[in-house]
Amino acid sequence: MPMNTGGADPILVEALAKTYQVAERQGGFRSALGSFFKRKYRDVLAVDQVSFRIGPGEMVGFLGPNGAGKTTTLKMLSGLLHPTSGQARVLGFTPWQLRPAYLRAMTLVMGQRSRLNWDIPTADSFLLNQAIYQLSDADYGRTLAELDELLGLEPLLGKPVRNLSLGERMKCELAAGLLHRPQVLFLDEPTIGLDITAQARIRAFLREYNRRTGATILLTSHYMADVTALCERVILIHQGRLEYDGSLAELSRRVAPFKLIGLALANDAAADLRPYGTPLPNPDGNGKRLLQVPAEQAAAIMARLLANLPVVDLTVEDPPIEDVIKQAFHE
């Protein structure tokens, strides 16, 4: 029986680990023939003693390089994989027991996998999900109307899935995964391959869905704009091990404790900025000169710049989150 989760963390992970056995052989006919009689395997540790907990209604970014173990972790938490060791409880259920009540309470949406049937209209795929989750006509109609309001689904319902654009299909994938109003969402690259406009729409939808329903969301994405727009907290995983669990702001202070000062000088005056900090190339091409300075000295350095140079415009920013993440993974 599931635990009573009233007031408890919806997601609790304790020392979760997953090891795969991978067959290997050298090239050539002789090695191929030998593998029929004696196959060699090696162990690959995909997830290594990962522990974390996520509270009700939290949206948490789950980040790491390719092969870090993110998708493997999500598959274990959604019940698609059994762990080698460790425990997890989601909404009081052990995920890999695949209890029907658990499957009705969570969803896994993978940007590179489709749950929709490509050969039938989108509306028919939605009706199939209604039957799978045993939704009443009233509940189904009410939820579909709400999702249509948020995502603009009406023009897409009569189209076969194969005729949808990538952005349209992703909207329908999200809707299909939410028709049963899950309490926990596992989202694996939900904006992958989408253009900037479509990414922004998906982010806006997820933010509003979380606000309306209080759903708990664990999100993986290689687009840092997804993470900064949606998640105050991030969990970093690298080579299967948990490296960091905390706020984005604290991660930036730990990993990249500096500020970026942009300044424009009157009449493009030449000036040696090295006494003030580390000059950097400006990728924005906006005419400003870019200076990296220690975070705790930023205010004093800006005062010196204003006092000593003909400054006509000055800005100060945190380092791009992409740079922070790269430094966190020592890339």
N, C-alpha and C positions, 0 to 999 in steps of 0.2 A: 504494500500500500504506500502511496506517496506521502511524504511528510506534510504537515500543515505549514504552509509557507506564509501565513499571515504575518507581515512585518519582517520576514526573513529575506535574505538575499536570493533573488531568483536564480542566480548562477553562482555555483560554488565548485571550484576546481582544486583538487588536492593531489599534488605529486603525480600528475598525469604524465604518462610516458607511452610512446608507440615506437616499436622497432619492426622494421620490415626485413624479410629475408629476400635478397635479390640474387637471382641466378647470374653467374658470370662464366665466361669462357673466352679463350683467345680466338682470333680469327683463323680461318682455314678449314679445309674439309675434315682433316683428322680430328681437330678439336670438336667440330660439329658432330661427327660420328661418335666420339667418346662421350659427349654429353648425353647421348641416348641411354648409356649404361651407367654413368656415374656423373651426376650433376653437382657442380660446386656452387656453394652459396656464400654470401657474406652478409653480415648484419649491418643495416643502416638505421641509425637512431634518428628518427624524424622529430620526435618530441621528447624532451628530457626533463622529467620532474618539474613540470610547470604547475604553479599554484596561483590562483587569484580568485577574487570574489567580486561580483557586480551587483549593485543595489537596485531596487525598484526604480524604473523609469530612467536609468542612466543610459546615455549613448557613449560608448567607449570605442576608441580607435584601436585596432589590433594590427600592429605594424611590424614589418620585417622585410629583408631582401627576399628575392625568389629562393625557394627551397628552405626557408627558415622554419617551416612547420605550421604556418598559419592555417592553411586549408585543411591539413591533417587534423589540427585541433578542432576546427569548426565541424568537420565530419564526425569526430568522436562526440562532440557535444550535441549534434543533431541525430546521433544514433546510427550513422552510416558505417562507422568503424568501431570495433572493439579495441580498447587500449591494451597494451601489454601489461601495464600496471597502473596503479593509482585509482582515484575515484573522482566522480563528478556527480553533482546533483543540479538539475535544472528544473525549477518549479516543484522541487521535491521528488522528482523522478530520476532514476538512473537511466540516462538517455539510450544506451545500447540494449536495454530490455524492450524498447519499442512498444511500450504500452499505448493502446489506442488513445487514451486520454492525454498522453504526452504529445502524440503526433497532432492532436487537435489544438494543442496549446502553444505550439512553436512553428516556425517556418525557417527554411534555409533557401535563400535566393542566391544563385551563383551566376555572375554576369556572363560566364562562358558556357553555361549549360542552360538548356531550355526545358521547361515543364509544359510548354504548350505544344499541341499537335499542329504540325506545319501545314497539313492538308485540309484543315477545316477552319471555318470562321472563328475569330477570337471568342465570340459569344458562346459558341459550342464548347470550347475548352473551359470556359468559366462554368458552364452548366455541368460539365464533367466533374469539376472540382466541387460543385455544390453536392453532387451525388456522393462523391468520395467522403466528404466531411459531414454528410447527412444534415445539411443545412435546410431549415424550413424555407418555404418560398418567401415568407415575410422577412426573415433574417437576411436571406440572400439579397432580396431586392433592396433592403435598407442599406446594407453594406456596399452593394454595387453603386447605388446612388451617391453615397458619400465618397467612394473612390473616384467616381466620374467627376464629381465636383472638384476634387483635388487634382486629378490627373488629366481631365478632358478625354475620357475614353469613348464617348458616344460615336465619333466618326470612325473609330477603329473596330467596333464590335462586329461589323458585317464583313470585314476583310479577312481572307485567309492569312494565317500567320506568316506564310512565306512571302506575302506581298507587303509586309510592314517594313518600314525603315528600321535601322538599328535602334534609334531613339524611341520609336513607337513600340517596338517589340519589348524594350526594357520596361517601359511604362506598363505594358500588359503583363509582363513577367511579375513585376511587383504586385500588381492588382491580383493576379492569380494566387500569389503567395499570401495575400492578406484577406481573402474573402472570408476565411473562417475566424478572423479577428484574433490572431495569435497574441499571446502575452510577451513572447520572446522572439526577436528577429535575429537570425544569423545572416549577415549580408557579406558575400564574398565578391569583391570588385563589382558593385552594382552599376558603376558608371563607366566601365572599361569600354574603350572604343567610341564613346559618345563625343559629340562636339561640345564646345563650351556652353552653348545655350541649353542643350539637353542635360548636361551635367548639372547646371544651375537649377533646372526644373526638378530633377530628381532629388537634389539636396533640399530644395524648398519643400517638396512633398514629404520627405522623411522627417524634417523638422516639425512640420505641422501635424503629421501623423503621431509623432511622439507626444506632442503637446496635447492632442485631443484624447489619446487612448492611454497614455502613461506606459506604453510598451517599453521594455528593456531591449536595447539594440547593441549588438557587438558587430563592428564594421571593419572589414579589411579593405584597403584601397592603396593603389600606388599614386593616386592623385592627392597630393597633400591639401589641395583646396577642399576636398571632401572632408578631411579630418578637421581642418581649422574651422570650417563652417559649422560642423555638427558636434564635435567632441571636445569637451574640456579636459577629459582624461584620456591618456593613451597607455597601452601596454605594448612594450617592445619585446620581440622575440628574435633571437639570432642563433643559428645553428641548433635550433631545437630548445634553447634555454631562455628563460625569462631574464631580460636584461634591465628592464625598467618598468615601473608601474606608478604613474602619478600624473600630475598636470603637465600640459604642454609648456606653460610658463616656467615651471620649475625645471623641466628638461632643458629648456633654452638657457636658463641661468647656470645650470650645471655644465652643460656641454659646450655652449658658445657664449661665455660671459662677456660679450662685447656689443656695442651699438654701431650702427652705420649712419654716419652723418653725410648728408648730401648738401653741397653748397654751390651757388652760382655767384661769381664775382663780377663787379661792375666792369663793363667793356672787356669781359673775358680776361681780366688782369691775370698775368702770370704770377704764381706764388709757389714757393716751396712749402708743401704741406707736411713734410716729414717731421718737423718739430712737434706737430700736433697729434700725429697718429700714423697709421699705415695706409698710404694711398692705394686704392684699388681701381681696376677698370670698371666702368659703369656700363652694364649690359643694357640698360634702358635707353641709351642714346638720347637723353633729354637735355644734354648740355651741362648737367651738373657734374661736379667732381665728387668722388666718393672717398670717404675716409673711414677706416675702421679704428675704433677707440675702445679702451676698457670701459665696461658699463658703468662702473662706479665713478669714473672720471668724466663721463660724457657732459654733464652740466658745466663743469669748470672749463673743459676744452671748448665748448660752444661759446662761453663768455670770452675766452681769449681770442677765438676766431672773429667774433663780432667787434672786439676792441682793436684788433691789429690789422684786419683785412677789409677791403671794400665789399662786404657781403651784401648782396641784394636779395638773396633767398637762401633759406637754411631749413633743412628737415632732419629729423632723427628717427630712426626705425630700428626695430629688432631685426636680427639676421633672418633671411628667408627660412621657413620651416624645413624646406628641402635640404638646406645646408646643415641645419641642426641634426636632422635624421642621419645624413651621411656621416657626420662626425660621430654620432652615437654608435654607428656600426663600423667605425674606423675605415670607411671607404675612401 
